[in-house]
Amino acid sequence: MRCSRSMSSSADSAQVVQRTLPIAMLSLALIAVPVLMLEPEGLPRLRALDMELGQVHTENDELLRDVARLRGEVRLLRDDPAAIERIARYDLGMVRKNEVVFQFGK
């Protein structure tokens, strides 16, 4: 009779564990998830990282436009002698040998 009681009590304890374990896990999840989401490394950090990602994408787009513009300038300087002369005259203040320069006061 002892065997049947010990088997019966272990079966009862197994049923208790099977009933209480899911409830305990659910209770733990209901408490832990909001705490983890609201702590500084949770949801607020995720939002901050999303904003930072948007800023990085914007900056990358601007840099891509700058690169395209600079490539166009390089192509002009490589292929267009008039562009080189324009830069030499207006940016560097150079003149041709046979030109006379007149400077007027402001």
JONORLIN-V44274 format. One record per pair of residues at least 24 apart in sequence whose ideal C-beta (glycine too) atoms are under 7 Angstrom apart, sorted by the first residue. I is the first residue (numbers start at 1). GAP is how many residues later the second one is. Records with the same first field share a line. If there is no record, write none. Layout:
# JONORLIN-V44274
I=GAP / GAP
This chain:
# JONORLIN-V44274
none
